Amino acid sequence: MLTVKGLEAYYGNIRALKGIDLDVKEGSIVTIIGANGAGKTTTMKAISGLLNPRNGSIQFMGQDITGLRPDQRVSMGISLVPEGRAILSGMSVLENLEMGAYHRNDQEVKQDLENVMDRFPILRERIHQAGGTLSGGQQQMLAIARALMARPKLLLLDEPSMGLAPLIVADIFKIIQEINQEGTTVLLVEQNVKQALKIADYAYVLETGKIVTSGTADELLDDSRVVEAYLGGGHSS
């Protein structure tokens, strides 16, 4: 579904991505793990069109999208839930959700609105509340629901568990699995490596702008270097 080849991206003169290659198969959950500053968010920005790569290519569903604007990528089926959620804090929950479907003019927007509120009942309860007054966990649910309103084929999730309490984190990961089981492909950037590998089919490890290893989630859980670096030297299933 998604093929990234030789991707290089810069912030000014700083080379943030140093020629990365990755593939995301349709129907899978793929995760990118790595420390702060490894280039995970930069990768997501490049795939979603928020950052223009200096070199390399991005293909989606067999089409080169490297030069397309972010809104064109949304229309093709790529939705980003950005790091820090980026909800529209002065707008209501309903308005935030409607913004997720801004490019659609089909008859099923209302039905999709009902579907996301069924999935996230708290959003239905707070439908007229300003997004900025929600708790962190509720804002993350709103950010995911807003992305789903675009009817994505590929959902990009950048650090969805950041700053959330463990119980909420467990809920968010369960929701990600459900979304995937219903047919949406997921590319997940996550610092909570244990949780990410628990739900992922395949994983890439990014260090200082380069992919240093990749494999199935099980393979990486058995890789002593990955365990040492990201799982504190030991793990339990």
Phi, psi and omega in degrees: 000313180235130177229120178250129182229127172057034187288123175236133179222147184233149163247104187063238179265000183272124181274103186275326177237130190246054175083059183268146176239133171205155179233142174235117180279146179301135178087357185261169165247118177246136179240145172248120180244158181164165182286171173304136177082006182285339182113013184294310181294323177301319178300314180296321179296321179293319181292324182274351177095004180281347179221130180274123178289150178284321180219165176098177182221154177232122178245136179230124181052040177080004182245138178285119182246011188307323184263003185281150176288160178304318183293328177293324179291323176299315180297331178281342177120022177248120178239136179250131166258103192286160173301137181080004171074316176052041174285161180273097196292332180275352181262155181289167176304315181299315181296321176300316181294319180296326178297329178297335182252021188301331184270359184261145174226024180276174185277357189257009181298317181297320179295319179295325176299316177298319182297317181289330178285331173293321180289323181238079185304330181298330179289325176296318179298328187247028191302328182257006180278147178294136183304325183290346181267358179283158173290168180303315180295320179292323177295322178295320177297320178296319180296319178292316180298319179299317179296322180292334179296342177276359183055057184289148167273327179235121179256120177262122181242116183254106178054056183294339183265000187301126174075011183256152178293150184309320181295320178293320178302314179301319178298314183299317181292325177296318179296320179300316178298317181296316180301318179294317181296335179275001170117000180265128176284143186233131168245120191240125170257129189205134175274340177279082191297320182299312179296318182297315182290336180293327184253348187277152171273323186215152184218148173240139176254121183252129176226126180040052173080006180232145173277119185262336175199159176207162179169181175295159180303320180297319179298319181288328176293338178264359182272114187300327180292320179293316179300314182298314186282325190239346183239022172066029173084358178191159178209158174234144184279000000 
